[in-house]
Amino acid sequence: MTVRIYIMPIVETPLNGIIYRCPKYIGMNAHGIQITTAEAGLEELRPAMMDYGFQKVCIYIADVTPAQHSILSSKTDVLSAPVNIDNNLTAGAVNTVKDFLELIHIPAGWVTTFKTYRQVLRLIGWLFQFMQRLHGIYPHKLFDGQATLNTTYGQLTPEWQATLLQCGQSFGFDTSGLTSNTTLRTILKFMADQFDDQPLNCGLITL
């Protein structure tokens, strides 16, 4: 078996008045509660996930067999990293990764062949950490069908403007970039950069 990293959707299921979340195709949430039926062949996998705040996407890390990896990597809504994440991205991989990330509201203009998979995943992981705190402060989805990465700070509601400011300040970050004409893609990358490329412990692996 081999530890592999995926970026994949989250499914939300109401049970007894509570919304439970788990990685799509896996069926079980982080607390070991079976939420949905797992994809055939993936029944034994356990979640080790980091979600993008309330957005329905996560980084999923698992010790998988070749057959299990084949199942996950075949899904069009799953992005899989190679075993050696210290390799640089190829030109083809850059295009694939950028297109995938943009679709799930993750700014990706910075992804180049000069980056390793670990560097890309690390920045995304820190962005997920930022979004988790953001949604902890204001428990609503930022990308709810109205806002996009090209939405400017000035176009956001006063509640979202205040939340972004408070979240940045809670990390001790420079928030001078939160100006009326600054887009969310610029703001989120600006915030993620301020984690200063620190290693991120994700349990089974450190990014």
N, C-alpha and C positions, 0 to 999 in steps of 0.2 A: 504494500500500500504506500501511497505517496501523498504528502500534504500539498493540496492545490488551493488556489485562490480564484474566486469567481465574483463577478458583480452581476447581481440577478434581482428579479422582482420580488417583492413581498406581497403576499395575499393577506387580506383582512377578512376575518370571519366573526360574526356576532354569535356569542354563546352566553345565554342567560343574562342578556343585557350588557355584556362586556365585549368590546372589540379586541379579538386576539389576532396577533400578527405572526407569520412564520415565513421562511423562505419558500418561494414557489417551488414545487416539485419535491420538497422535503417533507412537508406535512406536519412537522413538529416544531413548537416554538422553543425559545431559549430556556424555558422552565421545564421542558420535557413533557409538555401537554400536547397531545395529538390534536391538531386543528383540522387538517384535511387529510385525505388519503394520499400517501406518498406515491410518486411515480414508481412503476414496477422496476425493481432492481436497486432502488434507493431507500428501501424501507429501513435499513439498518443505520443510515446516516443520522448523525446528531447535529443540531445547529450550533455553530460558533459564528455568530453574525454581528455585524455592526451596521445599524441602519442609518439612513440619511435623514435623521430626525423623524418627522412624521411622513416624509415622502415615502412612496411605496417602492423602495429599492434598498439593497444592502450589499455590503461586502460579506461574502460567505466563504469560510475557510473550513476545509474538511480533509481528513485522511481517507483518500478514496482508492478504490481498485481501478485498474485500467478500464474495466467495463463500466464502472460508475462514472468515471471521467468522460468516457465516450458518450454516455447518455446526456450528461450535463452540457458538454461542449457542443452537442448537436442542436441545442435549442437556440433559436434565433434571438431570443430575448435574454440570453446569458452570454457574458463576456468572460472568457477564461484566460488566465495568465499561464505562461509556461512554467515548467518545474524550476528552471533556473531564472529567478526574477532579477538577477544581476546582469543579465544580458541587455544590451540596448535594443530598443524597438527598431524594426526595419521600417522602410518607407511605407510598405503596404500595411504593416501593423499600425503605424501612426494614423493613417486614414481610417482604418477600422475603429480604432479606439476613439478618435475624435468624434466620428459620426455617432458612435454608441453613446458616449458621454453627453453629447449635446442633446440627444433625445430624452435623456433622463435629468435634464436641468443641471448638468455639471459643466462649468466652463472648461473648454478644452483647447483653446488656441495656443496654449503653452506647451502642448505635447509635441515633442520632436524626436528625431533619431538620436539626438544627443542625450536623451534621458534613458535610464534603465527602467525596467518594469517596477523595480522596488521604489525608485524615486517617484514614479507616477502614482503607484498605489499608496505610498506614504502621504503624498499631498492630498490625495482623495480621502484617505482615512482621517487626516486632520480636519479636512473640510466637513466630513461627517460628524466629527466631534463638535465642531462649531455649530452645525445645524441642530444637533441634539440639544445643546444648551439653548439655542435660539428658540426652539419649539417648547423647551421647558419653561421659558419665560413667558411665551405667548402661545398657548396650545392650539394653534391652527396651522394648516399646511400653507407654507409660503407660496408654493407653486400649486395653486388650487384651480387652475384652468383660466385664470385671469392674468396673473403675472407670468412673465417669461424672463429668460436671462437678459433680454434687451430692454426690460422695463427699467426706468430710471428711478433713483431714490425719490425724486420729486413727484413721481407718479404713484408712489405707494401711499397707503392710508397713513394718517398720523400714528396709528397704533404700530404699524410695521416699521415706520421710520424710528420711532422711539425704541422698539424692540431691538432692531439692528444696532443702534447706538449703544444701548444698555449691554447687549451681548458682547460687543467688541470691548467695551470698557471693563466688563467682568473678567476678561482675560488679560487686562492690562495693555490692550493693543492701541496703536495709533488709529484714531477714527477720523482723521482729517480728510480721508478720501470719501467720506459720506457726504457728498454734495448733491445738489438738486439734479444735475445732469449726468451723474455717474450711474452707469448701468449695474444691474445686479451681477452680471458676469464679472465686471471689474471689481465690485465690492467683495464678492465671495473669494475670488482669487487673491485679493489684497489681504483679506483676513487669514486665509490658509497659509499664505507666505509668512505670516508673522509667527507661526509656530516654529520658524527657523530650521526646518528640515530635521527636527528632532526625531530619533527613532520612536516608533509607535508599537507598543507591545499588544499583539492581538491574540494572545493565548498560545495557539499552536505555532505561531510564527511572529517574528518581529520585523516590521517593515522599516 
